[in-house]
Amino acid sequence: MSEAAIRPDAPMCVVLLDYVAPLDAIDAALPRHGEWLTAGFAAGHILTCGRRVPRTGGVIVMRGDADSVAALSDDDPFIAEGLATRTVIPFTAGMATTALQGFFA
């Protein structure tokens, strides 16, 4: 299994955002949300993110357990300003491509 590594000790979460505000309000908050994402990447909390298709919300993959991820995502302007709701789905990364191994450190 040269293309995958087993990591049963890497707690992570998928955060699903569901927009509850009109897209014009979401678009107005995008710069603030982008700043929050940039800070999360810089701190090493966020691994990847993107829009859902169709554009009904977003998906963020974060390091950490459900409680810490929920606390961090409280500061996301989409959540803090009531523009979206979120679901935090914890999982333990069991396998990943070798290209992602550094993300689990």
Backbone as CSV, one residue per row, in Angstrom:
resi,resn,N_x,N_y,N_z,CA_x,CA_y,CA_z,C_x,C_y,C_z
1,MET,0.843,-1.182,0.000,0.000,0.000,0.000,0.884,1.239,0.000
2,SER,1.592,1.462,-1.068,2.555,2.555,-1.116,1.914,3.928,-1.269
3,GLU,0.682,4.021,-1.717,0.040,5.318,-1.918,-0.811,5.771,-0.748
4,ALA,-0.872,4.996,0.336,-1.699,5.399,1.466,-0.975,5.094,2.757
5,ALA,-1.286,5.861,3.760,-0.728,5.640,5.090,-1.891,5.556,6.064
6,ILE,-1.788,4.673,7.032,-2.850,4.533,8.028,-2.557,5.450,9.200
7,ARG,-3.526,6.279,9.583,-3.382,7.208,10.691,-4.639,7.153,11.559
8,PRO,-4.769,6.167,12.428,-5.983,6.065,13.231,-6.061,7.078,14.371
9,ASP,-5.055,7.931,14.530,-5.025,8.850,15.656,-5.139,10.316,15.245
10,ALA,-5.693,10.578,14.097,-5.771,11.949,13.597,-7.207,12.449,13.619
11,PRO,-7.648,13.070,14.726,-9.029,13.568,14.764,-9.219,14.745,13.817
12,MET,-10.283,14.686,13.069,-10.615,15.736,12.119,-12.127,15.876,12.074
13,CYS,-12.582,16.952,11.440,-14.012,17.166,11.276,-14.291,17.756,9.905
14,VAL,-15.417,17.373,9.377,-15.985,18.039,8.215,-17.045,18.979,8.756
15,VAL,-16.976,20.228,8.362,-17.975,21.218,8.760,-18.813,21.518,7.530
16,LEU,-20.095,21.216,7.623,-21.026,21.524,6.530,-21.758,22.812,6.875
17,LEU,-21.639,23.803,6.015,-22.366,25.059,6.184,-23.584,25.039,5.282
18,ASP,-24.710,25.455,5.835,-25.951,25.589,5.079,-26.381,27.048,5.155
19,TYR,-26.435,27.725,4.020,-26.851,29.118,4.007,-28.307,29.243,4.426
20,VAL,-28.586,30.211,5.289,-29.952,30.515,5.699,-30.317,31.951,5.322
21,ALA,-29.380,32.635,4.681,-29.594,34.006,4.222,-29.525,34.022,2.701
22,PRO,-30.074,35.060,2.082,-29.989,35.184,0.621,-28.531,35.292,0.161
23,LEU,-28.279,34.878,-1.067,-26.917,34.886,-1.589,-26.293,36.283,-1.619
24,ASP,-27.104,37.336,-1.754,-26.505,38.673,-1.732,-25.921,38.988,-0.355
25,ALA,-26.545,38.502,0.709,-25.996,38.679,2.056,-24.746,37.816,2.240
26,ILE,-24.766,36.610,1.679,-23.587,35.731,1.721,-22.437,36.397,0.984
27,ASP,-22.694,36.917,-0.212,-21.660,37.568,-1.003,-21.083,38.786,-0.278
28,ALA,-21.928,39.539,0.417,-21.452,40.708,1.162,-20.513,40.309,2.300
29,ALA,-20.720,39.114,2.862,-19.893,38.638,3.976,-18.659,37.866,3.512
30,LEU,-18.546,37.586,2.216,-17.434,36.780,1.708,-16.049,37.324,2.084
31,PRO,-15.813,38.635,2.027,-14.478,39.103,2.424,-14.146,38.764,3.889
32,ARG,-15.090,38.927,4.783,-14.868,38.594,6.201,-14.694,37.090,6.383
33,HIS,-15.507,36.314,5.683,-15.389,34.858,5.741,-14.024,34.432,5.195
34,GLY,-13.589,35.055,4.097,-12.286,34.748,3.511,-11.136,35.062,4.463
35,GLU,-11.242,36.151,5.201,-10.221,36.483,6.199,-10.174,35.426,7.295
36,TRP,-11.354,34.969,7.726,-11.422,33.921,8.750,-10.791,32.627,8.222
37,LEU,-11.099,32.267,6.985,-10.505,31.070,6.380,-8.984,31.206,6.290
38,THR,-8.509,32.358,5.823,-7.071,32.576,5.685,-6.366,32.418,7.031
39,ALA,-6.953,32.970,8.077,-6.373,32.833,9.421,-6.385,31.372,9.860
40,GLY,-7.440,30.643,9.528,-7.528,29.225,9.881,-6.498,28.381,9.160
41,PHE,-6.245,28.702,7.901,-5.187,28.011,7.161,-3.830,28.322,7.771
42,ALA,-3.587,29.598,8.071,-2.297,30.016,8.626,-2.026,29.358,9.978
43,ALA,-3.074,29.169,10.767,-2.931,28.544,12.084,-2.860,27.021,11.994
44,GLY,-3.144,26.470,10.817,-3.099,25.029,10.646,-4.373,24.303,11.041
45,HIS,-5.449,25.044,11.277,-6.723,24.424,11.662,-7.514,23.918,10.466
46,ILE,-7.435,24.633,9.361,-8.223,24.301,8.174,-7.315,23.632,7.152
47,LEU,-7.788,22.511,6.608,-7.027,21.761,5.615,-7.495,22.040,4.192
48,THR,-8.797,22.178,4.005,-9.360,22.486,2.695,-10.776,23.004,2.900
49,CYS,-11.290,23.687,1.897,-12.645,24.209,1.973,-13.144,24.514,0.572
50,GLY,-14.439,24.720,0.460,-15.007,25.096,-0.823,-16.513,25.205,-0.766
51,ARG,-17.073,25.684,-1.857,-18.531,25.835,-1.975,-19.175,24.495,-2.272
52,ARG,-20.394,24.349,-1.770,-21.185,23.178,-2.143,-21.782,23.411,-3.520
53,VAL,-22.060,22.336,-4.216,-22.666,22.395,-5.544,-23.959,21.606,-5.494
54,PRO,-25.103,22.281,-5.693,-25.282,23.687,-5.991,-24.908,24.564,-4.783
55,ARG,-24.836,25.863,-4.993,-24.336,26.800,-3.986,-25.354,27.024,-2.872
56,THR,-25.419,26.065,-1.975,-26.329,26.123,-0.837,-25.579,26.239,0.480
57,GLY,-24.239,26.288,0.406,-23.422,26.352,1.605,-21.986,26.040,1.264
58,GLY,-21.264,25.547,2.262,-19.860,25.247,2.066,-19.443,24.012,2.829
59,VAL,-18.217,23.590,2.565,-17.618,22.433,3.227,-16.223,22.855,3.675
60,ILE,-15.907,22.593,4.940,-14.587,22.897,5.476,-14.086,21.645,6.180
61,VAL,-12.868,21.223,5.870,-12.237,20.103,6.574,-11.225,20.712,7.537
62,MET,-11.405,20.393,8.817,-10.580,20.990,9.864,-9.939,19.926,10.735
63,ARG,-8.781,20.260,11.285,-8.138,19.402,12.278,-8.800,19.637,13.622
64,GLY,-8.851,18.579,14.436,-9.320,18.721,15.800,-10.572,17.923,16.074
65,ASP,-10.911,17.853,17.359,-12.120,17.143,17.763,-13.338,18.048,17.567
66,ALA,-14.512,17.475,17.721,-15.754,18.202,17.429,-15.901,19.459,18.270
67,ASP,-15.554,19.390,19.547,-15.717,20.568,20.411,-14.800,21.710,20.001
68,SER,-13.530,21.397,19.710,-12.598,22.461,19.329,-12.946,23.034,17.961
69,VAL,-13.370,22.196,17.046,-13.764,22.672,15.716,-15.016,23.535,15.811
70,ALA,-15.983,23.127,16.615,-17.190,23.938,16.791,-16.835,25.303,17.379
71,ALA,-15.944,25.314,18.379,-15.542,26.581,18.990,-14.840,27.483,17.978
72,LEU,-13.952,26.914,17.176,-13.264,27.702,16.156,-14.236,28.233,15.112
73,SER,-15.185,27.403,14.714,-16.107,27.820,13.656,-17.154,28.810,14.163
74,ASP,-17.279,28.963,15.473,-18.160,30.005,16.014,-17.753,31.395,15.525
75,ASP,-16.453,31.561,15.247,-15.939,32.857,14.812,-16.062,33.095,13.309
76,ASP,-16.475,32.088,12.553,-16.709,32.266,11.123,-17.834,33.294,10.974
77,PRO,-17.610,34.381,10.233,-18.670,35.382,10.077,-19.992,34.809,9.571
78,PHE,-19.950,33.779,8.742,-21.200,33.176,8.290,-22.005,32.649,9.469
79,ILE,-21.328,32.084,10.450,-22.004,31.556,11.652,-22.302,32.694,12.612
80,ALA,-21.295,33.498,12.924,-21.437,34.563,13.916,-22.520,35.572,13.534
81,GLU,-22.698,35.807,12.240,-23.685,36.781,11.776,-25.026,36.138,11.414
82,GLY,-25.176,34.842,11.678,-26.442,34.165,11.442,-26.776,33.947,9.971
83,LEU,-25.759,33.934,9.116,-25.990,33.747,7.686,-26.049,32.283,7.286
84,ALA,-25.513,31.419,8.140,-25.476,29.985,7.843,-25.572,29.209,9.149
85,THR,-26.036,27.991,9.023,-25.964,27.048,10.131,-24.852,26.057,9.797
86,ARG,-24.434,25.307,10.789,-23.353,24.360,10.531,-23.647,23.028,11.185
87,THR,-23.089,22.005,10.586,-23.076,20.661,11.143,-21.620,20.240,11.213
88,VAL,-21.168,19.826,12.395,-19.792,19.362,12.577,-19.830,17.841,12.601
89,ILE,-19.113,17.236,11.686,-19.068,15.777,11.568,-17.652,15.317,11.905
90,PRO,-17.458,14.779,13.118,-16.122,14.319,13.482,-15.806,12.981,12.838
91,PHE,-14.528,12.797,12.517,-14.079,11.499,12.036,-12.613,11.346,12.392
92,THR,-12.161,10.139,12.418,-10.754,9.853,12.635,-10.176,9.419,11.303
93,ALA,-9.216,10.174,10.828,-8.598,9.849,9.547,-7.856,8.528,9.694
94,GLY,-8.307,7.539,8.969,-7.681,6.226,9.029,-6.688,5.993,7.914
95,MET,-6.927,6.619,6.784,-6.017,6.470,5.648,-5.987,7.782,4.882
96,ALA,-4.863,8.021,4.247,-4.741,9.196,3.394,-3.654,8.930,2.363
97,THR,-3.755,9.588,1.258,-2.699,9.502,0.268,-1.407,10.061,0.869
98,THR,-0.294,9.576,0.402,0.976,10.052,0.946,1.155,11.554,0.745
99,ALA,0.509,12.114,-0.254,0.602,13.552,-0.481,-0.009,14.361,0.674
100,LEU,-0.892,13.760,1.445,-1.544,14.446,2.570,-0.931,14.106,3.921
101,GLN,0.070,13.289,3.976,0.621,12.864,5.263,1.020,14.035,6.150
102,GLY,1.587,15.075,5.602,2.008,16.219,6.397,0.873,16.932,7.099
103,PHE,-0.344,16.775,6.622,-1.494,17.432,7.230,-1.901,16.820,8.552
104,PHE,-1.425,15.612,8.831,-1.835,14.922,10.036,-0.858,15.106,11.182
105,ALA,0.219,15.794,10.950,1.237,15.984,11.995,0.733,16.896,13.086
